Amino acid sequence: MTIHLRKMYVDCRFGQLHLHTAFPSSGGFDELTPLICIAPPTHTGRVFRPLLRDLGRDRSVYAADLPGCGESDLPHEAGSVVDYAAAFVDLVDSLRLRQVDVLGYQGGTPAAIELALARPEQVRRVTLIGVPAAVAGYQVGERLPLVKQPVLIIRTRDDFWESTARTESLLREARRVDLPNHGSGLLDAGAPEVARVARDFLDR
């Protein structure tokens, strides 16, 4: 199976959103549900490149830089979590994706939560890796219980080990997988294990 790794831009309300992408040799058509990966402000979509090589075998994967991060355009004012999620709503619309799965990593998990809340009929499943208790005034404990989609929580030995454990009780339909042998650098050394766990959840 040939996997095509590319970069691209799509328009959003803040300008252009920069993406790292992976497409199977079929181009992603008639394959599994496309996956949107959301990085924290401290990283860019490049952090997902090891995952793209694996998960891109049988689905289209889009790993974006948050607005104002990496090569994505900067909003006129400081962006909030809701603003970030709105940019991903624009991404879904720009690419005309009828249904998507979403994966949020650490500081990108709040935007993944908000995208799931903004588009409950289009977002099919949600994966959260390393969930902080609060990000820039955003209260995960208040918003996460509103998510109705199936959720996979991946917990690793990072700064969010304890806060991630607490998120499971906030959800109606959640599954948690602990990867205690991985911490910082998870998406490098631990990418095969993360891909395996994510694939088991997403392919159902």
Secondary structure, DSSP 8 states (H G I E B T S, - for coil): --EEEEEEEEEETTEEEEEEEEEETTTTTTSS--EEEE--TTS-GGGGHHHHHHHTTSS-EEEE--TTSTTS---SS---HHHHHHHHHHHHHHTT-SSEEEEEEGGGHHHHHHHHHH-TTTEEEEEEES--SEETTEEHHHHGGG--S-EEEEEESSTTHHHHHHHGGG-SSEEEEEETT--TTHHHHTHHHHHHHHHHHHT-
